[in-house]
């Protein structure tokens, strides 16, 4: 939870300077996504998220969960996802590795978005030498919701049940946030492939419908997807926001791998999973809805009032620590800053001093030959924009 990916240790000090308050801003920073009122009692929920390092290690399975994760951030707040965008960056295409990365990332974005039934309505793709060491894979989604029907990720109400819903937990994605997403690449980076999550868009489609249906019952008090750091992140953050605690029994967590340890169960980033809190005594109708959509849903714990996370495994307490130091009190760094010499030189460029092209024909041909200016129809034609 103190990893760069989860806590934004280096960027939060700068992000805090951005304007985030206005009359039309219904939900600002701190929740799974942002919410803005658009009139007529409606609001849009939106978010952008990167999946750079996983996509560099394994392009197709790395890019696909970027789409899946951003979708869950949207519908976990009560909105139906209606449109996706992508922004992707690669090194030079004369590098066979980056041709493979480009093909794999496009396949991952298209395969997940097309299958889950949310259109990819736009995006951009470009190439530059500076991305040779690490590509950028950014996914965006927007959803529509009634302004008074927004759900938040909070574990409120002492004694209320905490419900695990969605796919079973496996070993994929363990340390995805800390070891993979927050670390630099080196000669051993390929060994990090097991930390890449494995997504299933058809399960996600069922999860979307099940969550939106369950929300209409009126008994869900809080909900959050299990993204980075998995069950740890969702439980700690939901308790911290509500200033409560949680007791949880890992024996009840649905599992698809044998002999998972408490450590693995808490940190797995297996996809298509949600954590919910409902009113006590009314949880069965939510469990029934998930069962009807052929998804696991079990009560794994309850909300407490002591501000601590207590986790049991085979009757033994394996975690008993306060919530806030893990979820809310990560350090912030104001790191040294400098302007790159190349950027400083470009900012001083005077177009009047640029010599005319000696061979305009050759310059035009060079521009037309650039992948950045060439047609990218082969990319966006793989994304279903009308599904």
RAFEN-V903775 format. One record per pair of residues at least 24 apart in sequence whose C-alpha atoms are under 10 Angstrom apart, sorted by the first residue. I is the first residue (numbers start at 0). J is the second residue. Records with the same first field share a line. If there is no record, write none. Layout:
I->J + J
This chain:
0->176 + 177 + 227 + 228 + 231 + 232 + 235 + 236 + 324 + 325 + 326 + 327 + 328 + 329
1->176 + 177 + 324 + 325 + 326 + 327 + 328 + 329 + 330 + 331
2->174 + 176 + 177 + 178 + 180 + 181 + 182 + 227 + 228 + 329
3->176 + 177 + 180 + 181 + 182 + 329 + 331
4->49 + 175 + 176 + 177 + 178 + 179 + 180 + 181 + 182 + 227 + 228
5->176 + 177 + 180 + 181 + 226 + 227 + 228 + 232 + 326 + 329
6->325 + 326 + 327 + 328 + 329 + 330 + 331
7->181 + 329 + 330 + 331 + 332
8->329 + 330 + 331 + 332 + 333 + 334
9->330 + 331 + 332 + 333 + 334
10->331 + 332 + 333 + 334
11->330 + 331 + 332 + 333
12->331 + 332 + 333 + 334
13->332 + 333
25->146 + 147 + 149
26->149 + 151
29->151 + 152 + 236 + 240
30->72 + 76 + 150 + 151 + 152 + 153 + 223 + 236 + 237 + 240
31->69 + 71 + 72 + 73 + 74 + 75 + 76 + 150 + 151 + 152 + 222 + 223 + 224 + 226
32->69 + 71 + 72 + 73 + 74 + 75 + 76 + 140 + 141 + 151
33->72 + 73 + 76 + 141
34->73 + 76 + 78 + 141 + 142 + 143 + 144 + 146 + 149
35->146
36->144 + 145 + 146
37->143 + 145 + 146
38->145 + 146
39->145 + 146
40->144 + 145 + 146 + 147 + 148
41->143 + 144 + 145 + 146 + 147 + 148
42->78 + 142 + 143 + 144 + 145 + 146 + 147 + 148 + 149
43->73 + 78 + 79 + 80 + 81 + 141 + 142 + 143 + 144 + 145 + 146 + 149
44->72 + 73 + 74 + 76 + 77 + 78 + 79 + 80 + 140 + 141 + 142 + 143 + 144 + 146 + 149
45->69 + 70 + 72 + 73 + 74 + 78 + 80 + 82 + 83 + 139 + 140 + 141 + 142 + 143
46->70 + 72 + 73 + 83 + 138 + 139 + 140 + 141 + 142
47->72 + 83 + 84 + 85 + 86 + 137 + 138 + 139 + 140 + 141
48->72 + 85 + 136 + 137 + 138 + 139 + 140
49->85 + 86 + 87 + 135 + 136 + 137 + 138 + 139 + 180
50->134 + 135 + 136 + 137 + 138 + 180
51->87 + 88 + 133 + 134 + 135 + 136 + 137 + 179 + 180
52->133 + 134 + 135 + 136 + 175 + 176 + 179 + 180 + 181 + 182 + 183 + 184 + 188 + 191 + 195
53->134 + 136 + 172 + 175 + 176 + 179 + 180 + 191 + 192 + 194 + 195 + 196
54->100 + 101 + 103 + 104 + 107 + 133 + 134 + 135 + 136 + 195
55->89 + 96 + 97 + 100 + 101 + 103 + 104 + 132 + 133 + 134 + 135 + 136 + 184 + 188 + 189 + 192
56->100 + 133 + 134 + 179 + 184 + 188 + 189 + 190 + 191 + 192 + 193 + 194 + 195
57->100 + 103 + 104 + 107 + 189 + 191 + 192 + 193 + 195 + 196
58->99 + 100 + 101 + 102 + 103 + 104 + 105 + 106 + 107 + 108 + 134 + 136 + 195
59->99 + 100 + 101 + 102 + 103 + 104 + 105 + 106 + 107 + 108 + 109 + 110 + 111 + 197
60->103 + 104 + 106 + 107 + 108 + 110 + 111 + 192 + 195 + 196 + 197 + 198 + 199
61->103 + 104 + 107 + 108 + 136 + 192 + 194 + 195 + 196 + 197 + 198
62->103 + 104 + 105 + 106 + 107 + 108 + 109 + 110 + 111 + 136 + 137 + 138 + 195 + 196 + 198
63->103 + 104 + 105 + 106 + 107 + 108 + 109 + 110 + 111 + 112 + 138 + 196 + 197 + 198 + 199 + 200
64->107 + 108 + 111 + 138 + 195 + 196 + 197 + 198 + 199 + 200 + 226 + 269 + 270 + 271
65->107 + 108 + 111 + 136 + 137 + 138 + 139 + 196 + 198 + 226
66->107 + 108 + 109 + 110 + 111 + 112 + 115 + 117 + 136 + 137 + 138 + 139 + 140 + 198 + 200
67->108 + 111 + 112 + 115 + 138 + 140 + 198 + 199 + 200 + 203 + 204 + 226 + 270 + 271
68->138 + 140 + 198 + 203 + 224 + 225 + 226 + 227 + 270 + 271 + 272
69->137 + 138 + 139 + 140 + 141 + 224 + 226
70->112 + 115 + 117 + 138 + 139 + 140 + 141 + 142 + 203 + 204 + 207 + 224 + 271
71->140 + 203 + 206 + 207 + 210 + 223 + 224 + 225 + 226 + 270 + 271 + 272 + 273
72->140 + 141 + 142 + 223 + 224 + 225 + 226
73->139 + 140 + 141 + 142 + 143 + 144 + 207 + 223 + 224
74->141 + 142 + 143 + 144 + 149 + 150 + 206 + 207 + 208 + 210 + 211 + 222 + 223 + 224
75->149 + 150 + 151 + 152 + 206 + 207 + 210 + 211 + 214 + 221 + 222 + 223 + 224 + 273 + 274 + 275
76->142 + 144 + 148 + 149 + 150 + 151 + 152 + 210 + 211 + 214 + 221 + 222 + 223 + 224
77->142 + 143 + 144 + 145 + 146 + 148 + 149 + 150 + 151 + 207 + 210 + 211 + 212 + 213 + 214 + 215 + 222
78->141 + 142 + 143 + 144 + 145 + 146 + 148 + 149 + 150 + 207 + 210 + 211
79->117 + 141 + 142 + 143 + 144 + 207 + 208 + 211
80->116 + 117 + 118 + 140 + 141 + 142 + 143 + 144 + 207
81->116 + 117 + 118 + 119 + 120 + 140 + 141 + 142 + 143 + 386
82->112 + 116 + 117 + 118 + 119 + 120 + 121 + 139 + 140 + 141 + 142 + 143 + 384 + 385 + 386
83->108 + 112 + 117 + 118 + 119 + 120 + 121 + 122 + 138 + 139 + 140 + 141 + 142 + 382 + 384
84->108 + 118 + 119 + 120 + 121 + 122 + 123 + 137 + 138 + 139 + 140 + 141 + 382 + 384
85->119 + 120 + 121 + 122 + 123 + 124 + 136 + 137 + 138 + 139 + 140 + 379
86->121 + 122 + 123 + 124 + 125 + 135 + 136 + 137 + 138 + 139
87->122 + 123 + 124 + 125 + 126 + 134 + 135 + 136 + 137 + 138
88->123 + 124 + 125 + 126 + 127 + 129 + 130 + 131 + 133 + 134 + 135 + 136 + 137
89->124 + 125 + 126 + 127 + 128 + 129 + 130 + 131 + 132 + 133 + 134 + 135 + 136
90->125 + 126 + 127 + 128 + 129 + 130 + 131 + 132 + 133 + 134 + 135
91->125 + 126 + 127 + 128 + 129 + 130 + 131 + 370
92->126 + 127 + 128 + 131 + 369 + 370
94->131
96->131
97->126 + 130 + 131 + 132 + 133 + 134
100->134
101->126 + 134 + 378
102->378
104->134 + 136
105->136 + 377 + 378 + 379 + 381 + 382
106->378 + 381 + 382
107->198
108->136 + 138 + 381 + 382
109->378 + 379 + 380 + 381 + 382 + 383 + 384
110->199 + 200 + 381 + 382 + 383
111->198 + 199 + 200 + 201 + 203 + 382
112->200 + 382 + 383 + 384 + 386
113->200 + 381 + 382 + 383 + 384 + 385 + 386
114->199 + 200 + 201 + 202 + 203 + 204 + 383 + 386
115->199 + 200 + 201 + 202 + 203 + 204 + 205 + 207 + 386
116->200 + 201 + 203 + 204 + 383 + 384 + 385 + 386
117->204 + 383 + 384 + 385 + 386
118->382 + 383 + 384 + 385 + 386
119->379 + 381 + 382 + 383 + 384 + 385 + 386
120->379 + 382 + 383 + 384 + 385 + 386
121->379 + 382 + 384
122->378 + 379 + 382
123->371 + 375 + 378 + 379
124->370 + 371 + 375 + 378 + 379
125->369 + 370 + 371 + 372 + 373 + 375
126->369 + 370 + 371
127->370 + 371
132->183 + 184 + 185
133->183 + 184
148->214 + 215 + 217
149->214
150->214 + 219 + 220 + 221 + 222 + 223
151->219 + 220 + 221 + 222 + 223 + 237 + 240
152->220 + 221 + 222 + 223 + 224 + 233 + 234 + 236 + 237 + 238 + 239 + 240 + 241 + 274 + 275 + 276
153->220 + 221 + 222 + 223 + 233 + 234 + 235 + 236 + 237 + 238 + 239 + 240 + 241 + 242 + 243 + 275 + 276
154->220 + 221 + 222 + 223 + 233 + 234 + 235 + 236 + 237 + 238 + 239 + 240 + 241 + 242 + 243 + 244 + 245 + 274 + 275 + 276 + 277 + 301 + 302 + 303
155->220 + 221 + 237 + 238 + 239 + 240 + 241 + 242 + 243 + 244 + 245 + 276 + 277 + 278 + 301 + 302 + 303 + 304
156->220 + 221 + 241 + 243 + 244 + 276 + 277 + 278 + 279 + 301 + 302 + 303 + 304
157->243 + 244 + 245 + 278 + 279 + 301 + 302 + 303 + 304 + 305
158->245 + 246 + 277 + 278 + 279 + 300 + 301 + 302 + 303 + 304
159->220 + 245 + 276 + 277 + 278 + 279 + 280 + 281 + 282 + 300 + 301 + 302 + 303
160->245 + 246 + 247 + 275 + 276 + 277 + 278 + 279 + 280 + 281 + 282 + 297 + 298 + 299 + 300 + 301 + 302 + 303
161->221 + 222 + 234 + 245 + 246 + 247 + 274 + 275 + 276 + 277 + 278 + 279 + 282 + 297 + 298 + 299 + 300 + 301 + 302
162->222 + 247 + 252 + 273 + 274 + 275 + 276 + 277 + 282 + 285 + 286 + 295 + 296 + 297 + 298 + 299 + 300 + 301
163->224 + 225 + 230 + 251 + 252 + 253 + 272 + 273 + 274 + 275 + 276 + 286 + 295 + 296 + 297 + 298 + 299 + 300
164->206 + 209 + 210 + 224 + 225 + 252 + 253 + 271 + 272 + 273 + 274 + 275 + 285 + 286 + 289 + 290 + 294 + 295 + 296 + 297 + 298 + 299
165->202 + 203 + 205 + 206 + 207 + 209 + 210 + 224 + 225 + 253 + 270 + 271 + 272 + 273 + 274 + 289 + 290 + 292 + 293 + 294 + 295 + 296 + 297
166->199 + 202 + 203 + 206 + 253 + 254 + 255 + 269 + 270 + 271 + 272 + 273 + 293 + 294 + 295 + 296
167->252 + 253 + 254 + 255 + 256 + 269 + 270 + 271 + 272 + 294 + 295 + 296
168->229 + 230 + 252 + 253 + 254 + 255 + 256 + 259 + 263 + 264 + 265 + 266 + 267 + 268 + 269 + 270 + 271 + 272
169->196 + 197 + 253 + 254 + 255 + 256 + 257 + 259 + 263 + 264 + 267 + 268 + 269 + 270
170->194 + 195 + 196 + 197 + 254 + 255 + 256 + 257 + 259 + 260 + 263 + 264 + 266 + 267 + 268 + 269
171->195 + 196 + 197 + 198 + 256 + 263 + 266 + 267 + 268 + 269 + 270
172->196 + 197 + 226 + 227 + 228 + 229 + 263 + 266 + 267 + 268 + 269 + 270
173->227 + 228 + 229 + 262 + 263 + 264 + 265 + 266 + 267 + 268 + 269
174->227 + 228 + 229 + 263 + 266 + 267 + 268
175->226 + 227 + 228 + 229 + 266 + 267 + 268
176->226 + 227 + 228 + 229 + 266 + 268
177->227 + 228
180->227
194->267 + 268 + 269
195->268 + 269
196->226 + 267 + 268 + 269 + 270
197->268 + 269 + 270 + 271
198->269 + 270 + 271
199->269 + 270 + 271
200->270 + 271
201->271
202->270 + 271 + 272 + 292 + 293 + 294
203->270 + 271 + 272
204->271 + 292
205->271 + 289 + 291 + 292 + 293 + 294
206->271 + 272 + 273 + 289 + 292 + 293 + 294
207->271 + 292
208->288 + 289 + 292
209->285 + 286 + 287 + 288 + 289 + 290 + 291 + 292 + 293 + 294
210->273 + 275 + 285 + 288 + 289 + 292
212->285 + 288 + 289
213->284 + 285 + 286 + 287 + 288 + 289
214->285
215->285
216->281 + 284 + 285 + 288
217->277 + 278 + 281 + 285
218->276 + 277 + 278 + 279 + 280 + 281 + 282 + 284 + 285
219->275 + 276 + 277 + 278 + 281 + 282 + 285
220->275 + 276 + 277 + 278
221->274 + 275 + 276 + 277 + 278
222->273 + 274 + 275 + 276 + 277
223->272 + 273 + 274 + 275 + 276
224->270 + 271 + 272 + 273 + 274 + 275
225->266 + 267 + 268 + 269 + 270 + 271 + 272 + 273 + 274
226->266 + 267 + 268 + 269 + 270 + 271 + 272 + 273
227->266 + 267 + 268 + 269 + 270
228->265 + 266 + 267 + 268 + 269
229->263 + 264 + 265 + 266 + 267 + 268 + 269 + 270 + 272 + 273 + 274
230->263 + 264 + 265 + 266 + 267 + 268 + 269 + 272 + 273 + 274
231->262 + 264 + 265 + 266 + 267 + 268 + 308 + 325 + 326
232->265 + 266 + 268 + 325 + 326
233->273 + 274 + 275 + 326
234->265 + 274 + 275 + 308 + 322 + 326
235->306 + 307 + 308 + 321 + 322 + 323 + 324 + 325 + 326 + 327
236->322 + 323 + 325 + 326 + 327
237->274 + 275 + 276 + 322 + 326
238->302 + 303 + 304 + 306 + 307 + 308 + 322 + 323 + 326
239->306 + 307 + 308 + 321 + 322 + 323 + 324 + 325 + 326 + 327
240->322 + 323 + 326 + 327
241->302 + 304 + 306
242->303 + 304 + 305 + 306 + 307 + 322 + 323
243->302 + 303 + 304 + 305 + 306 + 307 + 308 + 321 + 322 + 323
244->301 + 302 + 303 + 304 + 305 + 306 + 307 + 308 + 309 + 320 + 321 + 322 + 323
245->300 + 301 + 302 + 303 + 304 + 305 + 306 + 307 + 308 + 309 + 310 + 322
246->299 + 300 + 301 + 302 + 303 + 307 + 308 + 309 + 310 + 311 + 318 + 319
247->298 + 299 + 300 + 301 + 302 + 308 + 309 + 310 + 311 + 312 + 316 + 318
248->298 + 299 + 300 + 301 + 309 + 310 + 311 + 312 + 313 + 314 + 315 + 316 + 317
249->299 + 300 + 310 + 311 + 312 + 313 + 314 + 317
250->299 + 310 + 311 + 312 + 313 + 314
251->297 + 298 + 299 + 300 + 312 + 313
252->295 + 296 + 297 + 298 + 299
253->295 + 296 + 297 + 299
254->295
260->312
261->310 + 311 + 312 + 313 + 317 + 318
262->317 + 318
265->310
272->296
274->298 + 299
276->300 + 301 + 302
277->301 + 302
